[in-house]
Amino acid sequence: MADIARYPLVRHLRGNATTHVAHVRNGKTVHAGVGAAFWYRPLSAVLTEVPVDDRDLALLLHARTADFQDVSVQATVTFRVVDPSVAAGRIDFSIDPEHGRWRGTPLDQVAGLLTESAQQHAVDLVAGAELRTVLAGGVRPIRAAIAEGLAADGRLSETGIAVIGVRVVAVRPEPEVEKALRTPTREQVQQDADRATYERRAMAVERERAIGQNELQTQIELARREEELVSQRGANARRQAEEAAAAGEIATDAEARRTERLAVAKAEATRSAGVAEGEAEAARVAAYADLSEAVLLGLAVKELAGNLPRIESLVLTPDLLAPVLAKLGAGKDAA
């Protein structure tokens, strides 16, 4: 909005860089331009202020498809006034000379013009297709139809308005229809999720089976190796027993030969001792051969006395002494 300074009988207007201001007096344009500043008399001046910057207009369009379903289109149109003089001649952009405010609502008129034109082109496109086709096509066909339609609209060019761009944000049906349309997709997504879950479980079972099989193969391999170990231990024990038996047999043979040699040596020693004893006894007997009977008897008694146990007392009866005395007497007589 332009800045207006009040002075007695005159006013001073100062525009800005995004508005085109025109001063008309007696049907003639006195001042005009973007960012203009000038003096004027409020009683004779007609002022217009036209914005020349880019402006966005949000639109919510409604249309009905070929299968009688309501569709709402959310879009944004960017426009600009390219010919302020023409626009001021077609739409009331006049401002109050005292306060600088628009006398009407020119921007609402521009918005109504753009909305009606965009609505018509969107309806022409949506009405010729079914709901699924419109939703499947997305926002691109509708955006192209609105942009081409607004660019070719003669009323906009005659008003000095140019459309800079069109953006379509969303194309949506009624909530109940949208929910119904989402159901198959949701079910398909759920089926895909269930299938993924089942596949994951099947994969987990397969992996568990593979792990169990590997464990079983490991146990079988361990059992086989244990069997080999037991067999090897048995072979080692058998070989050790055979070696011990062979060593024992050798030791037994050696002990037998040693015992035999000892027995032979002992027998030889006994024989030699017996021979020596026999020779000694023979020599002793030969020595006693020339002795008398009385001497031999005395030696026998002596030998007997030497081998008898200790005798505390001895009782001699006449019956025992008579034969001995008789033999002793006979011996003396013979001598």
ZADO-1210 file (C-alpha; in nm, 4 decimals, padded with zeros to 6 digits):
<atoms>
<atom x="00.0000" y="00.0000" z="00.0000" code="MET" pos="1"/>
<atom x="00.1294" y="00.3479" z="-00.0930" code="ALA" pos="2"/>
<atom x="00.2331" y="00.5946" z="00.1735" code="ASP" pos="3"/>
<atom x="00.0304" y="00.9179" z="00.1692" code="ILE" pos="4"/>
<atom x="00.1445" y="01.2245" z="00.3585" code="ALA" pos="5"/>
<atom x="-00.1206" y="01.4879" z="00.4350" code="ARG" pos="6"/>
<atom x="-00.0619" y="01.8568" z="00.3936" code="TYR" pos="7"/>
<atom x="-00.3092" y="02.1469" z="00.3714" code="PRO" pos="8"/>
<atom x="-00.4856" y="02.1338" z="00.0319" code="LEU" pos="9"/>
<atom x="-00.2328" y="01.8827" z="-00.1099" code="VAL" pos="10"/>
<atom x="-00.1137" y="01.5283" z="-00.0517" code="ARG" pos="11"/>
<atom x="00.2095" y="01.3466" z="-00.1268" code="HIS" pos="12"/>
<atom x="00.2058" y="00.9823" z="-00.2416" code="LEU" pos="13"/>
<atom x="00.5060" y="00.7547" z="-00.2348" code="ARG" pos="14"/>
<atom x="00.4770" y="00.4106" z="-00.3929" code="GLY" pos="15"/>
<atom x="00.6975" y="00.1028" z="-00.3514" code="ASN" pos="16"/>
<atom x="00.8959" y="-00.1231" z="-00.5805" code="ALA" pos="17"/>
<atom x="00.6197" y="-00.3842" z="-00.6295" code="THR" pos="18"/>
<atom x="00.3230" y="-00.1642" z="-00.7106" code="THR" pos="19"/>
<atom x="00.2345" y="00.0438" z="-01.0144" code="HIS" pos="20"/>
<atom x="00.0750" y="00.3746" z="-00.9181" code="VAL" pos="21"/>
<atom x="-00.1134" y="00.6008" z="-01.1652" code="ALA" pos="22"/>
<atom x="-00.2421" y="00.9585" z="-01.1125" code="HIS" pos="23"/>
<atom x="-00.5266" y="01.0609" z="-01.3410" code="VAL" pos="24"/>
<atom x="-00.6633" y="01.4189" z="-01.3447" code="ARG" pos="25"/>
<atom x="-00.9447" y="01.5341" z="-01.5724" code="ASN" pos="26"/>
<atom x="-00.9224" y="01.2083" z="-01.7661" code="GLY" pos="27"/>
<atom x="-00.5511" y="01.2448" z="-01.8344" code="LYS" pos="28"/>
<atom x="-00.2710" y="01.0472" z="-01.6773" code="THR" pos="29"/>
<atom x="-00.0407" y="01.2867" z="-01.4946" code="VAL" pos="30"/>
<atom x="00.1878" y="01.0419" z="-01.3142" code="HIS" pos="31"/>
<atom x="00.2351" y="00.6664" z="-01.3655" code="ALA" pos="32"/>
<atom x="00.5024" y="00.4135" z="-01.2841" code="GLY" pos="33"/>
<atom x="00.6415" y="00.1606" z="-01.0398" code="VAL" pos="34"/>
<atom x="00.7733" y="00.3222" z="-00.7244" code="GLY" pos="35"/>
<atom x="00.6477" y="00.6660" z="-00.8304" code="ALA" pos="36"/>
<atom x="00.6244" y="00.9617" z="-00.5909" code="ALA" pos="37"/>
<atom x="00.4291" y="01.2806" z="-00.6613" code="PHE" pos="38"/>
<atom x="00.2103" y="01.5595" z="-00.5233" code="TRP" pos="39"/>
<atom x="-00.1595" y="01.5758" z="-00.5941" code="TYR" pos="40"/>
<atom x="-00.4799" y="01.7448" z="-00.4889" code="ARG" pos="41"/>
<atom x="-00.7263" y="01.4987" z="-00.3354" code="PRO" pos="42"/>
<atom x="-01.0336" y="01.6729" z="-00.4739" code="LEU" pos="43"/>
<atom x="-00.9268" y="01.6334" z="-00.8382" code="SER" pos="44"/>
<atom x="-00.7053" y="01.3261" z="-00.8359" code="ALA" pos="45"/>
<atom x="-00.7979" y="00.9704" z="-00.9318" code="VAL" pos="46"/>
<atom x="-00.5374" y="00.7225" z="-00.8029" code="LEU" pos="47"/>
<atom x="-00.4879" y="00.3555" z="-00.8925" code="THR" pos="48"/>
<atom x="-00.2454" y="00.1090" z="-00.7358" code="GLU" pos="49"/>
<atom x="-00.1819" y="-00.2201" z="-00.9173" code="VAL" pos="50"/>
<atom x="00.0556" y="-00.4832" z="-00.7636" code="PRO" pos="51"/>
<atom x="00.3074" y="-00.6141" z="-01.0164" code="VAL" pos="52"/>
<atom x="00.4798" y="-00.8758" z="-00.8000" code="ASP" pos="53"/>
<atom x="00.4269" y="-01.2527" z="-00.8256" code="ASP" pos="54"/>
<atom x="00.1354" y="-01.3757" z="-00.6189" code="ARG" pos="55"/>
<atom x="00.0220" y="-01.7265" z="-00.5247" code="ASP" pos="56"/>
<atom x="-00.3429" y="-01.8258" z="-00.5308" code="LEU" pos="57"/>
<atom x="-00.4443" y="-02.1457" z="-00.3508" code="ALA" pos="58"/>
<atom x="-00.7284" y="-02.3317" z="-00.5224" code="LEU" pos="59"/>
<atom x="-00.9519" y="-02.6160" z="-00.4094" code="LEU" pos="60"/>
<atom x="-01.1345" y="-02.7427" z="-00.7175" code="LEU" pos="61"/>
<atom x="-01.4151" y="-02.9957" z="-00.7250" code="HIS" pos="62"/>
<atom x="-01.5067" y="-03.2154" z="-01.0205" code="ALA" pos="63"/>
<atom x="-01.7063" y="-03.5284" z="-01.0971" code="ARG" pos="64"/>
<atom x="-01.5627" y="-03.8226" z="-01.2897" code="THR" pos="65"/>
<atom x="-01.7309" y="-04.0240" z="-01.5615" code="ALA" pos="66"/>
<atom x="-01.8423" y="-04.2819" z="-01.3044" code="ASP" pos="67"/>
<atom x="-02.0079" y="-04.0083" z="-01.0923" code="PHE" pos="68"/>
<atom x="-01.7460" y="-03.9847" z="-00.8199" code="GLN" pos="69"/>
<atom x="-01.6527" y="-03.6510" z="-00.6639" code="ASP" pos="70"/>
<atom x="-01.2862" y="-03.5542" z="-00.6788" code="VAL" pos="71"/>
<atom x="-01.1158" y="-03.2601" z="-00.5123" code="SER" pos="72"/>
<atom x="-00.8048" y="-03.1040" z="-00.6651" code="VAL" pos="73"/>
<atom x="-00.5732" y="-02.8980" z="-00.4486" code="GLN" pos="74"/>
<atom x="-00.3627" y="-02.6613" z="-00.6598" code="ALA" pos="75"/>
<atom x="-00.1698" y="-02.3346" z="-00.6466" code="THR" pos="76"/>
<atom x="-00.1563" y="-02.0803" z="-00.9304" code="VAL" pos="77"/>
<atom x="00.1181" y="-01.8176" z="-00.9470" code="THR" pos="78"/>
<atom x="00.0242" y="-01.5062" z="-01.1478" code="PHE" pos="79"/>
<atom x="00.1419" y="-01.1538" z="-01.2106" code="ARG" pos="80"/>
<atom x="-00.0046" y="-00.8348" z="-01.3592" code="VAL" pos="81"/>
<atom x="00.2093" y="-00.7677" z="-01.6642" code="VAL" pos="82"/>
<atom x="00.0155" y="-00.4644" z="-01.7979" code="ASP" pos="83"/>
<atom x="-00.0989" y="-00.2475" z="-01.5046" code="PRO" pos="84"/>
<atom x="-00.2689" y="00.0086" z="-01.7281" code="SER" pos="85"/>
<atom x="-00.4877" y="-00.2553" z="-01.8944" code="VAL" pos="86"/>
<atom x="-00.5604" y="-00.4211" z="-01.5599" code="ALA" pos="87"/>
<atom x="-00.6593" y="-00.0897" z="-01.4064" code="ALA" pos="88"/>
<atom x="-00.8968" y="-00.0322" z="-01.6987" code="GLY" pos="89"/>
<atom x="-01.0653" y="-00.3737" z="-01.6573" code="ARG" pos="90"/>
<atom x="-01.0644" y="-00.4108" z="-01.2775" code="ILE" pos="91"/>
<atom x="-01.1155" y="-00.1429" z="-01.0166" code="ASP" pos="92"/>
<atom x="-00.7730" y="-00.0857" z="-00.8567" code="PHE" pos="93"/>
<atom x="-00.8553" y="00.2729" z="-00.7475" code="SER" pos="94"/>
<atom x="-00.7472" y="00.3835" z="-00.3987" code="ILE" pos="95"/>
<atom x="-00.8753" y="00.6449" z="-00.1579" code="ASP" pos="96"/>
<atom x="-00.6743" y="00.9694" z="-00.2005" code="PRO" pos="97"/>
<atom x="-00.6954" y="01.0361" z="00.1707" code="GLU" pos="98"/>
<atom x="-00.5869" y="00.6995" z="00.3142" code="HIS" pos="99"/>
<atom x="-00.4433" y="00.5017" z="00.0217" code="GLY" pos="100"/>
<atom x="-00.6719" y="00.1981" z="00.0646" code="ARG" pos="101"/>
<atom x="-00.8450" y="00.0224" z="-00.2226" code="TRP" pos="102"/>
<atom x="-01.2027" y="00.1246" z="-00.2675" code="ARG" pos="103"/>
<atom x="-01.2992" y="-00.2303" z="-00.3750" code="GLY" pos="104"/>
<atom x="-01.1531" y="-00.5818" z="-00.3689" code="THR" pos="105"/>
<atom x="-00.9587" y="-00.6105" z="-00.6955" code="PRO" pos="106"/>
<atom x="-00.7477" y="-00.9032" z="-00.5900" code="LEU" pos="107"/>
<atom x="-01.0600" y="-01.1020" z="-00.5053" code="ASP" pos="108"/>
<atom x="-01.1877" y="-01.0336" z="-00.8585" code="GLN" pos="109"/>
<atom x="-00.8590" y="-01.1608" z="-01.0036" code="VAL" pos="110"/>
<atom x="-00.8742" y="-01.4672" z="-00.7796" code="ALA" pos="111"/>
<atom x="-01.2339" y="-01.5354" z="-00.8901" code="GLY" pos="112"/>
<atom x="-01.1340" y="-01.5078" z="-01.2533" code="LEU" pos="113"/>
<atom x="-00.8409" y="-01.7485" z="-01.2121" code="LEU" pos="114"/>
<atom x="-01.0445" y="-01.9910" z="-01.0016" code="THR" pos="115"/>
<atom x="-01.3293" y="-02.0120" z="-01.2532" code="GLU" pos="116"/>
<atom x="-01.0935" y="-02.0638" z="-01.5427" code="SER" pos="117"/>
<atom x="-00.8872" y="-02.3311" z="-01.3609" code="ALA" pos="118"/>
<atom x="-01.2046" y="-02.5014" z="-01.2390" code="GLN" pos="119"/>
<atom x="-01.3377" y="-02.5264" z="-01.5949" code="GLN" pos="120"/>
<atom x="-01.0218" y="-02.6869" z="-01.7346" code="HIS" pos="121"/>
<atom x="-00.9908" y="-02.9310" z="-01.4422" code="ALA" pos="122"/>
<atom x="-01.3560" y="-03.0339" z="-01.4771" code="VAL" pos="123"/>
<atom x="-01.3166" y="-03.0889" z="-01.8531" code="ASP" pos="124"/>
<atom x="-01.0299" y="-03.3278" z="-01.7900" code="LEU" pos="125"/>
<atom x="-01.1738" y="-03.5154" z="-01.4902" code="VAL" pos="126"/>
<atom x="-01.5244" y="-03.5554" z="-01.6341" code="ALA" pos="127"/>
<atom x="-01.3944" y="-03.7526" z="-01.9310" code="GLY" pos="128"/>
<atom x="-01.2302" y="-04.0304" z="-01.7257" code="ALA" pos="129"/>
<atom x="-01.3226" y="-04.2727" z="-01.4522" code="GLU" pos="130"/>
<atom x="-01.2079" y="-04.2344" z="-01.0952" code="LEU" pos="131"/>
<atom x="-00.9391" y="-04.5025" z="-01.1084" code="ARG" pos="132"/>
<atom x="-00.7974" y="-04.3525" z="-01.4277" code="THR" pos="133"/>
<atom x="-00.7865" y="-04.0048" z="-01.2774" code="VAL" pos="134"/>
<atom x="-00.6183" y="-04.1255" z="-00.9583" code="LEU" pos="135"/>
<atom x="-00.3789" y="-04.3485" z="-01.1486" code="ALA" pos="136"/>
<atom x="-00.2792" y="-04.0593" z="-01.3769" code="GLY" pos="137"/>
<atom x="-00.1823" y="-03.8475" z="-01.0791" code="GLY" pos="138"/>
<atom x="-00.1368" y="-03.4712" z="-01.0752" code="VAL" pos="139"/>
<atom x="00.0586" y="-03.4307" z="-01.3977" code="ARG" pos="140"/>
<atom x="-00.2330" y="-03.4428" z="-01.6474" code="PRO" pos="141"/>
<atom x="-00.4433" y="-03.2075" z="-01.4351" code="ILE" pos="142"/>
<atom x="-00.1522" y="-02.9646" z="-01.3900" code="ARG" pos="143"/>
<atom x="-00.0857" y="-02.9641" z="-01.7647" code="ALA" pos="144"/>
<atom x="-00.4538" y="-02.9111" z="-01.8472" code="ALA" pos="145"/>
<atom x="-00.4870" y="-02.6170" z="-01.6053" code="ILE" pos="146"/>
<atom x="-00.1606" y="-02.4549" z="-01.7170" code="ALA" pos="147"/>
<atom x="-00.2440" y="-02.4856" z="-02.0867" code="GLU" pos="148"/>
<atom x="-00.5978" y="-02.3648" z="-02.0315" code="GLY" pos="149"/>
<atom x="-00.4936" y="-02.0578" z="-01.8331" code="LEU" pos="150"/>
<atom x="-00.2197" y="-01.9726" z="-02.0822" code="ALA" pos="151"/>
<atom x="-00.4731" y="-01.9811" z="-02.3668" code="ALA" pos="152"/>
<atom x="-00.7470" y="-01.7930" z="-02.1791" code="ASP" pos="153"/>
<atom x="-00.8232" y="-01.4669" z="-02.3639" code="GLY" pos="154"/>
<atom x="-00.9832" y="-01.2967" z="-02.0674" code="ARG" pos="155"/>
<atom x="-00.6630" y="-01.3128" z="-01.8680" code="LEU" pos="156"/>
<atom x="-00.4526" y="-01.1677" z="-02.1485" code="SER" pos="157"/>
<atom x="-00.7116" y="-00.8959" z="-02.2065" code="GLU" pos="158"/>
<atom x="-00.6990" y="-00.8127" z="-01.8379" code="THR" pos="159"/>
<atom x="-00.3187" y="-00.7890" z="-01.8421" code="GLY" pos="160"/>
<atom x="-00.2677" y="-01.0940" z="-01.6177" code="ILE" pos="161"/>
<atom x="-00.0095" y="-01.3653" z="-01.6935" code="ALA" pos="162"/>
<atom x="00.0044" y="-01.7063" z="-01.5242" code="VAL" pos="163"/>
<atom x="00.3611" y="-01.7850" z="-01.4155" code="ILE" pos="164"/>
<atom x="00.3099" y="-02.1413" z="-01.3004" code="GLY" pos="165"/>
<atom x="00.0626" y="-02.4028" z="-01.1825" code="VAL" pos="166"/>
<atom x="00.1246" y="-02.6587" z="-00.9083" code="ARG" pos="167"/>
<atom x="-00.1179" y="-02.9390" z="-00.8261" code="VAL" pos="168"/>
<atom x="-00.0592" y="-03.0728" z="-00.4782" code="VAL" pos="169"/>
<atom x="-00.3145" y="-03.3550" z="-00.4515" code="ALA" pos="170"/>
<atom x="-00.6027" y="-03.5264" z="-00.6263" code="VAL" pos="171"/>
<atom x="-00.8301" y="-03.6979" z="-00.3758" code="ARG" pos="172"/>
<atom x="-01.1735" y="-03.8601" z="-00.3862" code="PRO" pos="173"/>
<atom x="-01.4256" y="-03.8580" z="-00.1034" code="GLU" pos="174"/>
<atom x="-01.3044" y="-04.0107" z="00.2248" code="PRO" pos="175"/>
<atom x="-01.5300" y="-04.3186" z="00.2022" code="GLU" pos="176"/>
<atom x="-01.4320" y="-04.3854" z="-00.1574" code="VAL" pos="177"/>
<atom x="-01.0659" y="-04.3285" z="-00.0786" code="GLU" pos="178"/>
<atom x="-01.0891" y="-04.5749" z="00.2088" code="LYS" pos="179"/>
<atom x="-01.2601" y="-04.8285" z="-00.0172" code="ALA" pos="180"/>
<atom x="-00.9925" y="-04.7822" z="-00.2824" code="LEU" pos="181"/>
<atom x="-00.7179" y="-04.8225" z="-00.0264" code="ARG" pos="182"/>
<atom x="-00.8607" y="-05.1503" z="00.0989" code="THR" pos="183"/>
<atom x="-00.7380" y="-05.3742" z="-00.1893" code="PRO" pos="184"/>
<atom x="-00.3958" y="-05.2145" z="-00.1765" code="THR" pos="185"/>
<atom x="-00.3869" y="-05.2464" z="00.1996" code="ARG" pos="186"/>
<atom x="-00.4910" y="-05.6090" z="00.1716" code="GLU" pos="187"/>
<atom x="-00.2266" y="-05.6693" z="-00.0935" code="GLN" pos="188"/>
<atom x="00.0345" y="-05.5046" z="00.1239" code="VAL" pos="189"/>
<atom x="-00.0820" y="-05.7163" z="00.4188" code="GLN" pos="190"/>
<atom x="-00.0634" y="-06.0291" z="00.2028" code="GLN" pos="191"/>
<atom x="00.2852" y="-05.9327" z="00.0936" code="ASP" pos="192"/>
<atom x="00.3788" y="-05.8744" z="00.4579" code="ALA" pos="193"/>
<atom x="00.2284" y="-06.2119" z="00.5554" code="ASP" pos="194"/>
<atom x="00.4089" y="-06.3770" z="00.2647" code="ARG" pos="195"/>
<atom x="00.7321" y="-06.2148" z="00.3752" code="ALA" pos="196"/>
<atom x="00.6655" y="-06.3340" z="00.7302" code="THR" pos="197"/>
<atom x="00.5967" y="-06.6880" z="00.6116" code="TYR" pos="198"/>
<atom x="00.9031" y="-06.6832" z="00.3905" code="GLU" pos="199"/>
<atom x="01.1100" y="-06.5545" z="00.6790" code="ARG" pos="200"/>
<atom x="00.9729" y="-06.8277" z="00.9041" code="ARG" pos="201"/>
<atom x="01.0320" y="-07.0879" z="00.6335" code="ALA" pos="202"/>
<atom x="01.3830" y="-06.9594" z="00.5899" code="MET" pos="203"/>
<atom x="01.4329" y="-06.9713" z="00.9663" code="ALA" pos="204"/>
<atom x="01.3023" y="-07.3306" z="00.9734" code="VAL" pos="205"/>
<atom x="01.5279" y="-07.4185" z="00.6808" code="GLU" pos="206"/>
<atom x="01.8222" y="-07.2631" z="00.8576" code="ARG" pos="207"/>
<atom x="01.7348" y="-07.4468" z="01.1781" code="GLU" pos="208"/>
<atom x="01.7092" y="-07.7686" z="00.9775" code="ARG" pos="209"/>
<atom x="02.0447" y="-07.6984" z="00.8178" code="ALA" pos="210"/>
<atom x="02.1920" y="-07.6219" z="01.1592" code="ILE" pos="211"/>
<atom x="02.0401" y="-07.9430" z="01.3020" code="GLY" pos="212"/>
<atom x="02.1716" y="-08.1397" z="01.0063" code="GLN" pos="213"/>
<atom x="02.5143" y="-07.9883" z="01.0519" code="ASN" pos="214"/>
<atom x="02.5012" y="-08.0738" z="01.4207" code="GLU" pos="215"/>
<atom x="02.3946" y="-08.4296" z="01.3346" code="LEU" pos="216"/>
<atom x="02.6751" y="-08.4593" z="01.0802" code="GLN" pos="217"/>
<atom x="02.9127" y="-08.3240" z="01.3418" code="THR" pos="218"/>
<atom x="02.7911" y="-08.5782" z="01.5960" code="GLN" pos="219"/>
<atom x="02.8242" y="-08.8567" z="01.3370" code="ILE" pos="220"/>
<atom x="03.1750" y="-08.7414" z="01.2555" code="GLU" pos="221"/>
<atom x="03.2596" y="-08.7228" z="01.6260" code="LEU" pos="222"/>
<atom x="03.1164" y="-09.0732" z="01.6788" code="ALA" pos="223"/>
<atom x="03.3165" y="-09.2036" z="01.3845" code="ARG" pos="224"/>
<atom x="03.6322" y="-09.0463" z="01.5142" code="ARG" pos="225"/>
<atom x="03.5535" y="-09.1775" z="01.8624" code="GLU" pos="226"/>
<atom x="03.5109" y="-09.5236" z="01.7105" code="GLU" pos="227"/>
<atom x="03.8452" y="-09.4864" z="01.5375" code="GLU" pos="228"/>
<atom x="03.9927" y="-09.3670" z="01.8657" code="LEU" pos="229"/>
<atom x="03.8501" y="-09.6681" z="02.0518" code="VAL" pos="230"/>
<atom x="03.9763" y="-09.9015" z="01.7793" code="SER" pos="231"/>
<atom x="04.3157" y="-09.7395" z="01.7920" code="GLN" pos="232"/>
<atom x="04.3198" y="-09.7600" z="02.1704" code="ARG" pos="233"/>
<atom x="04.2208" y="-10.1299" z="02.1494" code="GLY" pos="234"/>
<atom x="04.4909" y="-10.1920" z="01.8924" code="ALA" pos="235"/>
<atom x="04.7392" y="-10.0100" z="02.1095" code="ASN" pos="236"/>
<atom x="04.6286" y="-10.2076" z="02.4167" code="ALA" pos="237"/>
<atom x="04.6436" y="-10.5348" z="02.2197" code="ARG" pos="238"/>
<atom x="04.9862" y="-10.4474" z="02.0881" code="ARG" pos="239"/>
<atom x="05.0922" y="-10.3481" z="02.4361" code="GLN" pos="240"/>
<atom x="04.9574" y="-10.6792" z="02.5751" code="ALA" pos="241"/>
<atom x="05.1331" y="-10.8710" z="02.2999" code="GLU" pos="242"/>
<atom x="05.4522" y="-10.6853" z="02.3696" code="GLU" pos="243"/>
<atom x="05.4081" y="-10.7464" z="02.7447" code="ALA" pos="244"/>
<atom x="05.3337" y="-11.1162" z="02.6798" code="ALA" pos="245"/>
<atom x="05.6375" y="-11.1451" z="02.4568" code="ALA" pos="246"/>
<atom x="05.8476" y="-10.9679" z="02.7156" code="ALA" pos="247"/>
<atom x="05.7035" y="-11.1940" z="02.9882" code="GLY" pos="248"/>
<atom x="05.7728" y="-11.5022" z="02.7784" code="GLU" pos="249"/>
<atom x="06.1265" y="-11.3875" z="02.7255" code="ILE" pos="250"/>
<atom x="06.1597" y="-11.3148" z="03.0965" code="ALA" pos="251"/>
<atom x="06.0073" y="-11.6555" z="03.1800" code="THR" pos="252"/>
<atom x="06.2437" y="-11.8314" z="02.9427" code="ASP" pos="253"/>
<atom x="06.5343" y="-11.6436" z="03.0906" code="ALA" pos="254"/>
<atom x="06.4164" y="-11.7239" z="03.4439" code="GLU" pos="255"/>
<atom x="06.3665" y="-12.0888" z="03.3492" code="ALA" pos="256"/>
<atom x="06.7109" y="-12.1091" z="03.1970" code="ARG" pos="257"/>
<atom x="06.8541" y="-11.9359" z="03.5025" code="ARG" pos="258"/>
<atom x="06.6650" y="-12.1712" z="03.7371" code="THR" pos="259"/>
<atom x="06.7795" y="-12.4645" z="03.5324" code="GLU" pos="260"/>
<atom x="07.1356" y="-12.3455" z="03.5445" code="ARG" pos="261"/>
<atom x="07.1041" y="-12.2822" z="03.9169" code="LEU" pos="262"/>
<atom x="06.9553" y="-12.6300" z="03.9637" code="ALA" pos="263"/>
<atom x="07.2319" y="-12.7844" z="03.7570" code="VAL" pos="264"/>
<atom x="07.4933" y="-12.5894" z="03.9470" code="ALA" pos="265"/>
<atom x="07.3286" y="-12.6780" z="04.2781" code="LYS" pos="266"/>
<atom x="07.3069" y="-13.0447" z="04.1805" code="ALA" pos="267"/>
<atom x="07.6661" y="-13.0363" z="04.0707" code="GLU" pos="268"/>
<atom x="07.7620" y="-12.8720" z="04.3997" code="ALA" pos="269"/>
<atom x="07.5521" y="-13.1243" z="04.5957" code="THR" pos="270"/>
<atom x="07.7083" y="-13.4097" z="04.4012" code="ARG" pos="271"/>
<atom x="08.0508" y="-13.2695" z="04.4590" code="SER" pos="272"/>
<atom x="07.9702" y="-13.2183" z="04.8285" code="ALA" pos="273"/>
<atom x="07.8294" y="-13.5723" z="04.8490" code="GLY" pos="274"/>
<atom x="08.1350" y="-13.7119" z="04.6805" code="VAL" pos="275"/>
<atom x="08.3558" y="-13.5174" z="04.9173" code="ALA" pos="276"/>
<atom x="08.1500" y="-13.6244" z="05.2163" code="GLU" pos="277"/>
<atom x="08.1583" y="-13.9837" z="05.0903" code="GLY" pos="278"/>
<atom x="08.5284" y="-13.9702" z="05.0451" code="GLU" pos="279"/>
<atom x="08.5658" y="-13.8110" z="05.3898" code="ALA" pos="280"/>
<atom x="08.3337" y="-14.0713" z="05.5420" code="GLU" pos="281"/>
<atom x="08.5226" y="-14.3454" z="05.3625" code="ALA" pos="282"/>
<atom x="08.8454" y="-14.2046" z="05.4933" code="ALA" pos="283"/>
<atom x="08.6988" y="-14.1838" z="05.8408" code="ARG" pos="284"/>
<atom x="08.5614" y="-14.5367" z="05.8177" code="VAL" pos="285"/>
<atom x="08.8977" y="-14.6513" z="05.6920" code="ALA" pos="286"/>
<atom x="09.0532" y="-14.4831" z="05.9928" code="ALA" pos="287"/>
<atom x="08.8120" y="-14.6665" z="06.2241" code="TYR" pos="288"/>
<atom x="08.8665" y="-14.9998" z="06.0565" code="ALA" pos="289"/>
<atom x="09.1734" y="-15.0871" z="06.2596" code="ASP" pos="290"/>
<atom x="09.0266" y="-14.9775" z="06.5954" code="LEU" pos="291"/>
<atom x="08.8963" y="-15.2273" z="06.8496" code="SER" pos="292"/>
<atom x="08.5365" y="-15.2729" z="06.9304" code="GLU" pos="293"/>
<atom x="08.5742" y="-15.1121" z="07.2709" code="ALA" pos="294"/>
<atom x="08.7287" y="-14.8014" z="07.1240" code="VAL" pos="295"/>
<atom x="08.4576" y="-14.7821" z="06.8648" code="LEU" pos="296"/>
<atom x="08.1983" y="-14.8200" z="07.1375" code="LEU" pos="297"/>
<atom x="08.3595" y="-14.5451" z="07.3365" code="GLY" pos="298"/>
<atom x="08.3688" y="-14.3177" z="07.0364" code="LEU" pos="299"/>
<atom x="08.0059" y="-14.3988" z="06.9697" code="ALA" pos="300"/>
<atom x="07.9145" y="-14.3175" z="07.3271" code="VAL" pos="301"/>
<atom x="08.1104" y="-13.9982" z="07.3030" code="LYS" pos="302"/>
<atom x="07.9382" y="-13.9060" z="06.9795" code="GLU" pos="303"/>
<atom x="07.6048" y="-13.9978" z="07.1301" code="LEU" pos="304"/>
<atom x="07.6761" y="-13.7940" z="07.4379" code="ALA" pos="305"/>
<atom x="07.7650" y="-13.4985" z="07.2251" code="GLY" pos="306"/>
<atom x="07.4324" y="-13.5152" z="07.0393" code="ASN" pos="307"/>
<atom x="07.2088" y="-13.5892" z="07.3399" code="LEU" pos="308"/>
<atom x="07.0098" y="-13.3078" z="07.5060" code="PRO" pos="309"/>
<atom x="07.1071" y="-13.1744" z="07.8438" code="ARG" pos="310"/>
<atom x="07.0509" y="-13.4380" z="08.1160" code="ILE" pos="311"/>
<atom x="06.9809" y="-13.3085" z="08.4626" code="GLU" pos="312"/>
<atom x="07.0030" y="-13.6540" z="08.6306" code="SER" pos="313"/>
<atom x="07.0872" y="-14.0081" z="08.5184" code="LEU" pos="314"/>
<atom x="06.9772" y="-14.3245" z="08.6916" code="VAL" pos="315"/>
<atom x="07.1898" y="-14.6322" z="08.6167" code="LEU" pos="316"/>
<atom x="07.0446" y="-14.9659" z="08.7117" code="THR" pos="317"/>
<atom x="07.2352" y="-15.2879" z="08.7430" code="PRO" pos="318"/>
<atom x="07.0587" y="-15.4200" z="08.4402" code="ASP" pos="319"/>
<atom x="07.2188" y="-15.1501" z="08.2226" code="LEU" pos="320"/>
<atom x="07.5630" y="-15.1598" z="08.3733" code="LEU" pos="321"/>
<atom x="07.6048" y="-15.5373" z="08.3902" code="ALA" pos="322"/>
<atom x="07.6454" y="-15.5950" z="08.0132" code="PRO" pos="323"/>
<atom x="07.8728" y="-15.2946" z="07.9790" code="VAL" pos="324"/>
<atom x="08.0933" y="-15.4013" z="08.2683" code="LEU" pos="325"/>
<atom x="08.0969" y="-15.7530" z="08.1357" code="ALA" pos="326"/>
<atom x="08.2187" y="-15.6279" z="07.7972" code="LYS" pos="327"/>
<atom x="08.4790" y="-15.4090" z="07.9584" code="LEU" pos="328"/>
<atom x="08.6020" y="-15.6977" z="08.1669" code="GLY" pos="329"/>
<atom x="08.6185" y="-15.9203" z="07.8692" code="ALA" pos="330"/>
<atom x="08.8157" y="-15.6658" z="07.6909" code="GLY" pos="331"/>
<atom x="09.0733" y="-15.6354" z="07.9611" code="LYS" pos="332"/>
<atom x="09.1152" y="-16.0134" z="07.9781" code="ASP" pos="333"/>
<atom x="09.1737" y="-16.0302" z="07.6154" code="ALA" pos="334"/>
<atom x="09.4351" y="-15.7672" z="07.6397" code="ALA" pos="335"/>
</atoms>
